[in-house]
Amino acid sequence: MIVTVLSSLDSLCRQQACEALAAAHPSAAVVVHDLLENGTVVCRIFSHDGPAERHETVLEHGCLSCTVRLDVVPTVRRLMARGEEHVIVGLPYGVPASTTVAALRHELGADCPVSSAVHACAPDCVEDHLWDHHTLFESGFTPVPDDERTSGEFVIGELSFCDTILAAEPDVFPVDPDGRARGLQLLRELAPHADLAEDAAGIRPGRHDYAAAVGRTVPGTVQAGRASHGPFTTVTQRIRRPLHPGRFRHALATLAAGCCWLRGHLWIATAPDCRIAISGIGPRIWLENTGPWKTHTGPGTGGSVLAATGDGLDGDQIARILASCELTDSEMDAGFEALDDPFGLIQPN
């Protein structure tokens, strides 16, 4: 048996994507899960050779991981036992494909290979999702009140993990051709590794590489891009010397201006032995101490790497700003101990 895992941010895109996948694979069983406000999971199964099935499960906590562990995985296990050769799993909105694929691998192993991890989205809405400052709960994308992810964080996570993006166009409002073209180009820029399928029949099976997918989601990772032919570009800069924490903090607002996605890893003078991951998605920017540098990429060998994706970015300006944040010769000679720590990166002894 093979499995296709489908994630999405909203019901309309998921519905269209599930219908399109079912039409492209008429012998497959389609499983659709929904997580309701009271912790109830509704599961519907559509099969080519039998009536539709429906069951409900009440979860004690009603969280996303419980939905996957206690309902999605058991359902796939049951379908595998009854001899289904292909199962298409339509996840609840806001549930990441990575959580589901990891659970399937852990619980079912090699008997349940994931052929494709697909993210369905409306291209003309992607840019708006990236800049939305509301949480998924505030925007109505999940019934879990304490889910503090923004729609942009969810979308970037899915674009990084999934091997295929399926362009969905729910028939609610007329599609703006220019907006759609802009969205498609942005998707290609954000996920250069992924296939961008205009219809479900164009999805290539067997493209999911779990190790590569997990590697793309590691904080601080920067992928190699591809040639850009549109308004969105990705600028990647490398800085060899440690960054002055104060100057870099003041420069962040300028660096992030107009960037849909800012990511990379930093060598900051106040935490010279630690690899600091930076991520900025729309209006949110945060730094994360990911621990000591790996031996082969220790401080002084690779320095800082920063990639910015946006509309009309000036690579030369970004390079100048980062260069101004490098420690000078005199600051290098003076040592790092006297520097302020505006990011709170210094770890207590």
C-alpha positions as CSV (number, residue, x, y, z in Angstrom):
1,M,0.0,0.0,0.0
2,I,1.1,3.6,-0.6
3,V,-0.2,6.7,1.0
4,T,-0.6,10.3,-0.2
5,V,-0.8,12.8,2.6
6,L,-2.6,16.1,1.8
7,S,-2.4,19.2,4.0
8,S,-4.1,22.5,3.6
9,L,-5.0,25.7,5.5
10,D,-8.7,25.8,4.6
11,S,-11.6,23.6,3.9
12,L,-12.3,24.8,0.3
13,C,-8.8,24.1,-0.9
14,R,-8.7,20.7,0.8
15,Q,-12.1,19.7,-0.6
16,Q,-11.1,20.6,-4.2
17,A,-7.8,18.9,-3.8
18,C,-9.3,15.7,-2.4
19,E,-11.9,15.6,-5.2
20,A,-9.2,16.1,-7.8
21,L,-6.9,13.4,-6.3
22,A,-9.8,11.0,-6.2
23,A,-10.6,11.6,-9.8
24,A,-7.0,11.1,-10.8
25,H,-6.8,7.9,-8.7
26,P,-10.2,6.3,-9.0
27,S,-9.2,3.1,-7.2
28,A,-7.8,4.9,-4.1
29,A,-9.6,5.2,-0.8
30,V,-10.0,8.8,0.4
31,V,-9.9,9.6,4.1
32,V,-10.9,13.0,5.3
33,H,-10.5,14.1,8.9
34,D,-12.0,17.2,10.6
35,L,-11.2,18.4,14.2
36,L,-14.2,20.2,15.8
37,E,-14.2,22.7,18.6
38,N,-15.3,20.2,21.3
39,G,-12.4,17.8,20.6
40,T,-14.4,15.6,18.3
41,V,-12.7,14.1,15.3
42,V,-15.0,13.3,12.4
43,C,-13.6,10.8,9.9
44,R,-15.1,10.1,6.5
45,I,-13.9,7.4,4.2
46,F,-14.8,7.3,0.5
47,S,-14.0,4.1,-1.5
48,H,-14.6,3.2,-5.1
49,D,-16.2,-0.2,-4.3
50,G,-18.4,0.5,-1.3
51,P,-20.6,3.1,0.6
52,A,-19.1,6.1,2.3
53,E,-18.2,5.5,6.0
54,R,-18.3,8.0,8.8
55,H,-17.3,7.8,12.4
56,E,-16.6,10.2,15.3
57,T,-14.0,10.0,18.0
58,V,-14.0,12.2,21.1
59,L,-10.4,13.1,22.2
60,E,-9.6,13.9,25.7
61,H,-7.4,16.8,24.8
62,G,-8.5,17.7,21.2
63,C,-5.0,18.7,20.1
64,L,-3.5,18.3,16.7
65,S,-1.0,15.6,17.6
66,C,-3.7,13.6,19.4
67,T,-5.8,13.8,16.2
68,V,-3.1,12.2,14.2
69,R,-2.0,9.6,16.8
70,L,-5.4,8.5,17.9
71,D,-7.5,8.7,14.7
72,V,-5.5,9.2,11.5
73,V,-3.0,6.4,12.1
74,P,-5.6,3.8,13.3
75,T,-7.7,4.6,10.2
76,V,-4.9,4.1,7.8
77,R,-3.9,0.9,9.6
78,R,-7.5,-0.5,9.2
79,L,-7.5,0.4,5.5
80,M,-4.2,-1.3,5.1
81,A,-5.5,-4.5,6.8
82,R,-8.5,-4.7,4.5
83,G,-6.2,-4.6,1.4
84,E,-6.5,-1.0,0.1
85,E,-3.6,-0.3,-2.3
86,H,-3.6,3.5,-2.2
87,V,-5.0,5.7,0.5
88,I,-5.3,9.5,0.2
89,V,-5.3,11.2,3.6
90,G,-6.9,14.6,3.7
91,L,-5.7,16.1,7.0
92,P,-7.7,18.6,9.2
93,Y,-6.9,22.2,8.4
94,G,-3.7,23.3,10.1
95,V,-2.4,19.8,10.8
96,P,1.1,19.6,9.4
97,A,2.0,16.8,7.0
98,S,5.3,16.3,8.9
99,T,3.4,15.2,12.0
100,T,1.3,12.7,10.1
101,V,4.2,11.3,8.1
102,A,6.3,10.8,11.2
103,A,3.5,9.1,13.0
104,L,2.8,6.8,10.1
105,R,6.4,5.9,9.8
106,H,6.7,5.2,13.5
107,E,3.5,3.2,13.9
108,L,3.2,1.4,10.6
109,G,6.8,1.4,9.3
110,A,7.8,0.2,5.9
111,D,4.5,-1.5,5.2
112,C,3.0,2.0,4.8
113,P,5.3,4.0,2.5
114,V,4.3,7.6,2.0
115,S,4.5,8.3,-1.8
116,S,3.7,12.0,-1.8
117,A,3.3,14.7,0.7
118,V,1.1,17.3,-0.9
119,H,0.2,20.8,0.2
120,A,-2.9,22.3,-1.4
121,C,-3.3,26.1,-1.6
122,A,-4.8,28.9,-3.6
123,P,-1.8,30.6,-5.3
124,D,-3.3,34.1,-5.1
125,C,-3.8,33.8,-1.3
126,V,-0.3,32.7,-0.4
127,E,1.2,36.2,0.0
128,D,-1.7,37.3,2.2
129,H,-1.3,34.3,4.4
130,L,2.4,35.1,4.9
131,W,1.7,38.6,6.1
132,D,-1.3,37.7,8.3
133,H,-0.3,38.5,11.9
134,H,-3.2,36.6,13.4
135,T,-2.9,33.1,14.9
136,L,-4.5,30.2,13.2
137,F,-7.2,30.2,15.9
138,E,-7.9,33.9,15.5
139,S,-8.2,33.4,11.7
140,G,-10.6,30.5,12.1
141,F,-8.2,27.9,10.6
142,T,-8.1,25.7,13.7
143,P,-10.5,25.1,16.7
144,V,-7.5,24.9,19.1
145,P,-7.3,28.2,21.1
146,D,-3.7,27.8,22.3
147,D,-2.4,27.3,18.8
148,E,-0.2,30.4,18.4
149,R,1.1,29.7,14.9
150,T,0.3,32.2,12.2
151,S,-1.0,31.1,8.8
152,G,2.4,32.1,7.4
153,E,4.3,29.9,9.8
154,F,2.1,27.0,8.8
155,V,2.4,27.6,5.1
156,I,6.2,27.9,5.2
157,G,6.5,24.8,7.2
158,E,4.3,22.9,4.7
159,L,6.1,24.3,1.7
160,S,9.4,23.2,3.2
161,F,8.4,19.7,4.1
162,C,6.1,18.7,1.2
163,D,7.4,17.4,-2.1
164,T,4.5,18.7,-4.1
165,I,2.3,21.8,-4.2
166,L,-1.1,21.4,-5.7
167,A,-2.7,24.7,-6.9
168,A,-6.3,24.8,-5.8
169,E,-8.8,27.3,-7.0
170,P,-12.1,27.0,-5.1
171,D,-15.0,28.4,-7.1
172,V,-16.0,31.1,-4.6
173,F,-14.6,34.2,-6.2
174,P,-13.4,34.8,-9.7
175,V,-9.6,34.2,-9.9
176,D,-7.5,37.2,-10.8
177,P,-5.1,35.9,-13.5
178,D,-2.4,38.4,-12.5
179,G,-2.7,37.5,-8.8
180,R,-2.6,33.8,-9.6
181,A,0.5,34.2,-11.7
182,R,2.2,36.2,-9.0
183,G,1.3,33.6,-6.4
184,L,2.6,30.7,-8.6
185,Q,5.9,32.5,-9.0
186,L,6.1,33.1,-5.2
187,L,5.5,29.4,-4.6
188,R,8.3,28.4,-6.9
189,E,10.6,30.8,-5.1
190,L,9.6,29.6,-1.6
191,A,9.8,25.9,-2.4
192,P,12.4,25.4,-5.2
193,H,12.6,21.6,-4.3
194,A,8.9,21.0,-4.9
195,D,6.8,20.1,-7.9
196,L,4.2,22.7,-8.6
197,A,1.2,20.8,-10.0
198,E,-1.6,22.7,-11.7
199,D,-3.9,19.6,-11.4
200,A,-3.8,16.4,-9.5
201,A,-3.0,14.3,-12.5
202,G,0.3,16.1,-12.7
203,I,1.5,14.8,-9.3
204,R,4.4,12.5,-9.6
205,P,4.2,9.5,-7.2
206,G,7.2,8.4,-5.2
207,R,8.8,11.8,-4.8
208,H,8.7,11.9,-1.0
209,D,12.1,11.6,0.6
210,Y,11.5,11.8,4.4
211,A,15.1,12.5,5.4
212,A,15.4,15.3,2.8
213,A,12.0,16.7,3.9
214,V,13.0,16.8,7.6
215,G,16.4,18.4,6.7
216,R,14.6,21.2,4.9
217,T,12.6,22.1,8.1
218,V,15.6,22.3,10.4
219,P,15.8,25.8,11.9
220,G,18.5,27.9,10.1
221,T,18.5,25.8,6.9
222,V,18.9,27.7,3.6
223,Q,18.1,25.8,0.4
224,A,19.8,26.5,-2.9
225,G,17.4,28.5,-5.0
226,R,16.6,28.4,-8.7
227,A,16.8,31.0,-11.5
228,S,14.0,33.5,-10.9
229,H,11.8,35.0,-13.6
230,G,9.3,37.2,-11.8
231,P,8.8,39.9,-9.2
232,F,10.0,37.7,-6.3
233,T,13.6,36.9,-5.8
234,T,15.8,35.3,-3.1
235,V,18.9,37.0,-2.0
236,T,21.5,35.0,-0.1
237,Q,24.4,36.6,1.7
238,R,27.3,35.2,3.7
239,I,29.2,37.1,6.4
240,R,32.5,35.7,7.6
241,R,33.0,37.7,10.8
242,P,30.9,37.6,13.9
243,L,27.9,40.0,14.0
244,H,27.8,42.8,16.5
245,P,24.6,42.1,18.4
246,G,23.6,45.7,18.9
247,R,24.1,46.8,15.3
248,F,22.4,43.7,14.0
249,R,19.4,44.2,16.2
250,H,19.0,47.7,14.8
251,A,19.5,46.5,11.3
252,L,16.8,43.8,11.5
253,A,13.9,46.0,10.7
254,T,15.6,47.3,7.5
255,L,16.7,43.8,6.5
256,A,13.2,42.4,7.0
257,A,11.4,45.2,5.1
258,G,9.6,43.7,2.1
259,C,10.7,40.2,2.9
260,C,8.1,37.5,2.8
261,W,10.5,35.0,4.3
262,L,13.9,35.6,6.1
263,R,15.9,32.6,7.2
264,G,19.4,31.5,7.9
265,H,21.9,30.9,10.7
266,L,24.0,33.5,12.4
267,W,27.4,33.8,14.2
268,I,26.7,36.5,16.9
269,A,29.5,37.7,19.0
270,T,27.7,37.3,22.3
271,A,27.2,33.6,21.7
272,P,30.2,32.7,19.5
273,D,30.0,29.0,20.2
274,C,26.3,28.7,19.3
275,R,24.5,28.5,16.0
276,I,21.7,31.0,16.1
277,A,18.8,30.3,13.7
278,I,16.8,33.3,12.4
279,S,13.4,33.1,10.9
280,G,11.1,35.9,9.7
281,I,7.8,35.1,8.1
282,G,5.8,38.1,7.2
283,P,5.6,40.4,10.3
284,R,7.2,38.0,12.7
285,I,10.9,37.6,13.3
286,W,12.6,35.4,15.9
287,L,16.0,34.0,16.8
288,E,16.6,30.6,18.2
289,N,19.7,29.2,19.8
290,T,20.1,25.7,18.2
291,G,23.1,24.8,20.3
292,P,26.8,24.4,19.5
293,W,28.1,24.5,16.0
294,K,28.8,21.2,14.3
295,T,32.5,20.4,14.1
296,H,32.7,20.9,10.4
297,T,30.8,24.2,10.4
298,G,32.2,25.7,13.5
299,P,32.5,29.5,14.1
300,G,35.0,31.1,11.7
301,T,34.6,28.5,9.0
302,G,31.1,29.3,7.7
303,G,30.1,32.4,9.4
304,S,26.6,33.7,9.0
305,V,24.3,32.8,6.1
306,L,21.1,34.8,5.6
307,A,18.5,34.4,2.8
308,A,15.7,36.8,2.1
309,T,12.8,36.2,-0.3
310,G,10.7,39.2,-1.3
311,D,9.5,41.5,-4.1
312,G,12.1,43.8,-5.5
313,L,14.8,43.1,-3.0
314,D,18.1,45.0,-3.4
315,G,20.9,42.4,-2.8
316,D,23.6,45.1,-2.7
317,Q,21.8,47.0,0.0
318,I,21.4,43.8,2.1
319,A,25.1,43.1,1.7
320,R,26.0,46.6,2.8
321,I,23.8,46.4,5.9
322,L,25.2,43.0,6.9
323,A,28.7,44.2,6.3
324,S,28.1,47.1,8.7
325,C,27.1,44.6,11.4
326,E,30.4,42.7,11.3
327,L,32.8,43.2,14.1
328,T,35.7,45.6,13.3
329,D,39.3,44.8,13.7
330,S,39.4,46.7,17.0
331,E,36.3,45.0,18.3
332,M,37.7,41.6,17.4
333,D,40.9,42.5,19.3
334,A,38.9,43.7,22.3
335,G,37.0,40.4,22.7
336,F,33.3,39.7,23.1
337,E,32.9,39.9,26.8
338,A,32.0,43.6,27.0
339,L,29.3,43.5,24.4
340,D,25.6,43.9,25.3
341,D,23.3,40.9,24.7
342,P,20.0,42.4,23.3
343,F,18.8,39.0,22.1
344,G,19.3,37.3,25.5
345,L,21.7,34.7,23.9
346,I,24.3,34.5,26.6
347,Q,23.8,31.2,28.5
348,P,24.4,31.3,32.3
349,N,27.3,29.3,33.6
